[in-house]
Every structure is written in structure tokens, then in C-alpha cells.
Amino acid sequence: MQNRRDEILAKKARLAELKRQRELRQSQPRPTINSDILSPTPSANTPARYGSRPNSVLSAGELSNENASEFAGPASQQPQVLSTIPSKTVYECPPSPVKEVWSKKRMVSAIDFSPKFPELVLASYTKNPTAPHEPDGIVQVWNMHLRDRPEFVFHAQSDILTAKFSPFHPNLVIGGAYSGQVLLWDTRARSAPVQKTPLTGSGHTHPVYCIDIVGTQNANNIISCSTDGVVCSWAP
């Protein structure tokens, strides 16, 4: 008990000493700051008074004569001038009667490159308002080596707003329609979809703007989302 009491008294003595030192530091006057540090003595080559205002104001691309010699490099070095490079079209399908039959006056709603065949690219189109007897939506698969016509043309009864290749089956193409349907085409079949979702309350009731395929080679599902606020999962 005596040792414990001694330890407590020693701690109280140390705390009292620390408190006394802190009070002494607080009671000492603070040092004054020399005004010369903030406001240097003006010279013959400097303004009469320094303050918060800048010494000089430079606009874009300008340099004051007084500071030119200080920042200028060797005489042989010139400031680098950036020039713009005109953009160019890497790939463009030339005009042809075959291409104009389906893509004339249609808006391109989506494009996608084949993950299996890099030379294939698909484009989905909306309806042609001047051709009521043509299919409302189409998907054309173009080949980089066959530029005068599409290699495959798929039809739909509604505008196609999104389309993409299947990452697991290179012959399959999926698309989302304005009617809310999800369609599946096969390059080995005809131009009509081989499968499509029904126009019922169990699916989408608004246009489908985004689709994707998730899963593996043996088990995958189609994920679709629409402006009706519903995300659906379909088994092909």
C-alpha cells in the first residue's frame, strides 16, 4: 500500500510541474514580427510600396520586359507551338445501291464489334419515316473486307435501339426494341429473329435501351433494362 501511495504522489507532483510550465509559457509575451519581412524596403528599381497587389499582370502569351531576361532561355530555344491534326475517317462504307436500300434515312442507334471476328461490326437502325412498308428496325453486320454491302441484314417489327454480338456464341446477335422486346438473331438462319420475348406484362413495357450477356460458355443469361425501371434476366 505504501508503494502505491508513493506512485500516486509522484504522478501528482509531475502533473503539477507540467501545469506550472504551461502557465509560464502562456504568460510570456509573444514576439513582435518585424514589418520589414512583410514589406521589403523599396529600392530604385522596385515600386515604392509592396502590398497584396501583384507586381505585374501578364496576359496569355505575354512576358514583361523586366522579367524577360530572367525567365528567357538560350536564344536558340523557341517556345513550342502546338498544332492540331485534322481527324480522318478510318473506315467508311462507300455509297452503293445495296446499302442505300436499308440504311437510307435511318438513324444509327448502336454499334458493336464482334469479339470472335474482329473484321465484323454491327449497326442497329431505327425506322425510315418515308418507307412505311419496310421493316421498322434493322441490324446490319458489316465486314471490313466487304465494304460495298452488308454481310448480314436482320429485320424487326420495331425500332432497334441497342444491339450487340454474343460473347459466347459468335453466330448470335441480340437486340433491344422500342416495343420493349428482346430479340435474338442467328447468322445461320433467316433475317427474322429466331427468338423474341412476348409483348406481355411479364417483360418490358417501355423501350429497351441497354442489353448485355453475362455468365459462362455453358450457362449464360441476357440482361436487359428499360425506361420502365425494370431489369430483366432472360435465358436464351
C-alpha positions in Angstrom: 0.0 0.0 0.0 2.9 2.4 0.8 4.4 1.9 -2.7 1.1 2.5 -4.3 0.6 5.8 -2.4 4.1 6.9 -3.3 3.5 6.3 -7.0 0.3 8.4 -6.8 2.1 11.3 -5.0 4.9 11.2 -7.7 2.3 11.4 -10.5 0.6 14.3 -8.9 3.9 16.1 -8.5 4.8 15.6 -12.2 1.3 16.9 -13.2 1.7 20.0 -11.1 5.1 20.7 -12.6 3.8 20.3 -16.2 0.9 22.7 -15.3 3.3 25.3 -13.9 5.5 25.2 -17.0 2.5 25.6 -19.3 1.3 28.6 -17.3 4.8 30.2 -17.6 4.8 29.7 -21.4 1.4 31.3 -21.7 2.3 34.3 -19.5 5.4 35.2 -21.7 4.8 38.0 -24.2 4.6 37.0 -27.9 7.4 38.2 -30.1 6.6 41.0 -32.5 7.0 40.4 -36.2 9.3 42.8 -38.0 7.4 44.7 -40.6 10.4 44.7 -42.9 9.8 41.0 -43.5 6.4 41.6 -44.9 7.2 44.9 -46.6 10.7 45.0 -48.0 12.5 48.3 -48.3 11.8 49.7 -51.7 14.8 50.2 -54.0 15.4 52.3 -57.1 14.2 49.5 -59.4 11.2 48.4 -57.4 7.9 50.0 -56.7 7.7 52.4 -53.8 5.4 50.1 -51.7 4.8 46.4 -51.6 1.4 45.1 -50.7 -1.1 42.4 -51.7 -1.2 43.6 -55.3 0.9 41.7 -57.8 4.0 43.3 -59.2 2.8 42.9 -62.8 -0.1 41.3 -64.7 0.6 39.2 -67.7 -1.9 38.2 -70.2 -1.8 35.0 -72.1 1.3 34.6 -74.3 2.9 37.8 -72.9 6.1 38.4 -70.9 7.1 41.7 -69.2 10.3 43.3 -70.4 11.6 43.4 -66.8 11.3 39.7 -66.3 12.1 38.6 -69.8 15.8 38.3 -69.2 15.2 36.3 -66.0 13.0 33.7 -67.5 14.2 33.6 -71.1 16.4 30.6 -72.0 19.1 30.4 -74.7 18.5 32.4 -77.8 18.3 29.2 -79.9 15.3 27.9 -78.0 11.9 28.9 -79.2 8.6 28.3 -77.5 6.9 25.1 -78.7 3.9 25.7 -80.8 1.1 23.1 -80.7 -0.7 22.4 -83.9 -3.9 20.5 -84.5 -4.0 17.3 -86.5 -7.1 17.0 -88.7 -9.2 13.9 -88.0 -9.7 11.4 -90.7 -12.2 8.6 -91.2 -10.6 5.2 -90.7 -13.4 3.2 -92.2 -16.4 4.3 -94.2 -18.8 2.2 -96.3 -18.9 3.7 -99.9 -22.3 4.5 -101.4 -23.9 1.6 -103.1 -27.4 0.7 -104.2 -27.5 -2.3 -101.8 -26.5 -0.2 -98.8 -29.0 2.6 -99.5 -31.9 0.1 -99.7 -31.9 -0.4 -95.9 -29.9 2.4 -94.3 -31.3 5.3 -96.2 -32.9 7.9 -93.8 -32.4 5.7 -90.8 -30.6 6.7 -87.6 -27.9 4.5 -86.2 -28.8 3.6 -82.6 -25.8 1.4 -81.7 -22.7 -0.3 -83.0 -20.7 -3.2 -81.7 -17.6 -5.2 -82.8 -17.6 -9.0 -82.8 -15.4 -10.5 -80.0 -14.6 -13.5 -82.2 -14.2 -12.0 -85.7 -12.5 -8.5 -85.5 -13.4 -7.7 -89.0 -17.2 -7.8 -88.3 -19.1 -4.8 -86.9 -22.8 -4.5 -86.5 -25.0 -1.4 -86.6 -28.6 -1.1 -85.5 -31.0 1.3 -87.1 -34.4 2.9 -86.4 -37.3 3.2 -88.8 -37.3 5.1 -92.1 -40.2 7.5 -91.8 -40.5 7.8 -95.6 -40.8 4.0 -96.1 -43.8 2.6 -94.1 -43.7 -0.7 -95.9 -40.1 -1.5 -94.9 -39.2 -3.1 -91.5 -39.2 -0.6 -88.7 -35.9 -1.8 -87.2 -32.9 -3.5 -88.9 -29.5 -4.7 -87.8 -26.7 -4.8 -90.4 -23.5 -6.8 -89.9 -20.7 -5.2 -91.9 -17.4 -6.8 -92.9 -14.3 -4.6 -93.2 -13.2 -6.6 -96.2 -16.6 -6.3 -97.9 -17.4 -2.6 -98.0 -19.9 -2.4 -100.8 -22.7 -4.2 -98.9 -23.5 -5.7 -95.5 -22.8 -9.3 -94.9 -26.0 -9.9 -92.9 -29.2 -8.0 -92.6 -31.7 -8.7 -89.8 -35.3 -7.4 -89.6 -37.6 -6.4 -86.7 -41.1 -5.1 -86.4 -40.0 -2.3 -84.1 -37.1 0.2 -84.0 -33.9 -1.4 -82.7 -32.3 0.8 -80.0 -29.4 -1.4 -79.0 -27.7 -4.5 -80.3 -24.5 -6.5 -79.7 -22.8 -9.7 -80.5 -23.0 -12.6 -78.1 -19.5 -13.1 -76.4 -20.1 -16.8 -76.0 -21.7 -17.7 -79.4 -20.3 -15.6 -82.3 -23.2 -16.5 -84.6 -25.8 -14.9 -82.3 -26.9 -11.3 -82.2 -29.1 -9.8 -79.5 -31.1 -6.6 -79.7 -33.5 -4.4 -77.7 -36.5 -2.9 -79.4 -38.7 0.2 -79.0 -41.6 -2.1 -78.3 -39.9 -3.5 -75.2 -39.0 -6.8 -76.7 -35.6 -8.5 -76.6 -34.7 -10.2 -79.9 -32.2 -12.9 -80.9 -30.9 -13.4 -84.4 -28.7 -16.2 -85.8 -26.4 -15.6 -88.7 -27.1 -19.2 -89.8 -30.8 -18.6 -90.1 -33.0 -16.1 -91.9 -33.3 -12.4 -91.4 -36.2 -12.7 -88.9 -35.4 -13.2 -85.2 -35.2 -16.8 -84.1 -36.3 -15.9 -80.6 -38.0 -12.9 -79.0 -39.7 -12.0 -75.8 -43.5 -11.7 -75.7 -45.4 -8.5 -75.6 -47.0 -9.2 -72.2 -46.8 -7.8 -68.7 -44.1 -10.3 -67.7 -41.4 -8.4 -69.7 -40.7 -4.8 -70.5 -43.5 -2.3 -71.3 -41.2 0.5 -72.4 -38.3 0.8 -74.9 -35.2 -1.3 -74.2 -32.1 0.8 -74.3 -29.4 -1.5 -72.9 -28.7 -5.2 -73.1 -25.8 -7.5 -72.1 -25.0 -11.2 -71.8 -23.5 -12.5 -68.5 -22.4 -16.0 -67.5 -20.2 -18.6 -69.0 -20.0 -20.6 -72.2 -22.4 -23.2 -71.0 -24.7 -21.1 -68.8 -25.4 -17.5 -69.7 -28.3 -15.1 -69.5 -29.4 -12.0 -71.3 -29.8 -8.9 -69.0 -32.0 -6.1 -70.3 -33.1 -2.7 -68.8 -35.8 -0.4 -70.0 -37.2 3.1 -69.2 -40.0 1.4 -67.3 -37.5 1.0 -64.4 -37.3 -2.8 -64.7 -34.2 -5.0 -65.2 -35.0 -8.5 -66.6 -32.9 -11.6 -66.9 -33.7 -13.9 -69.9 -32.5 -17.5 -70.6 -31.8 -17.9 -74.3 
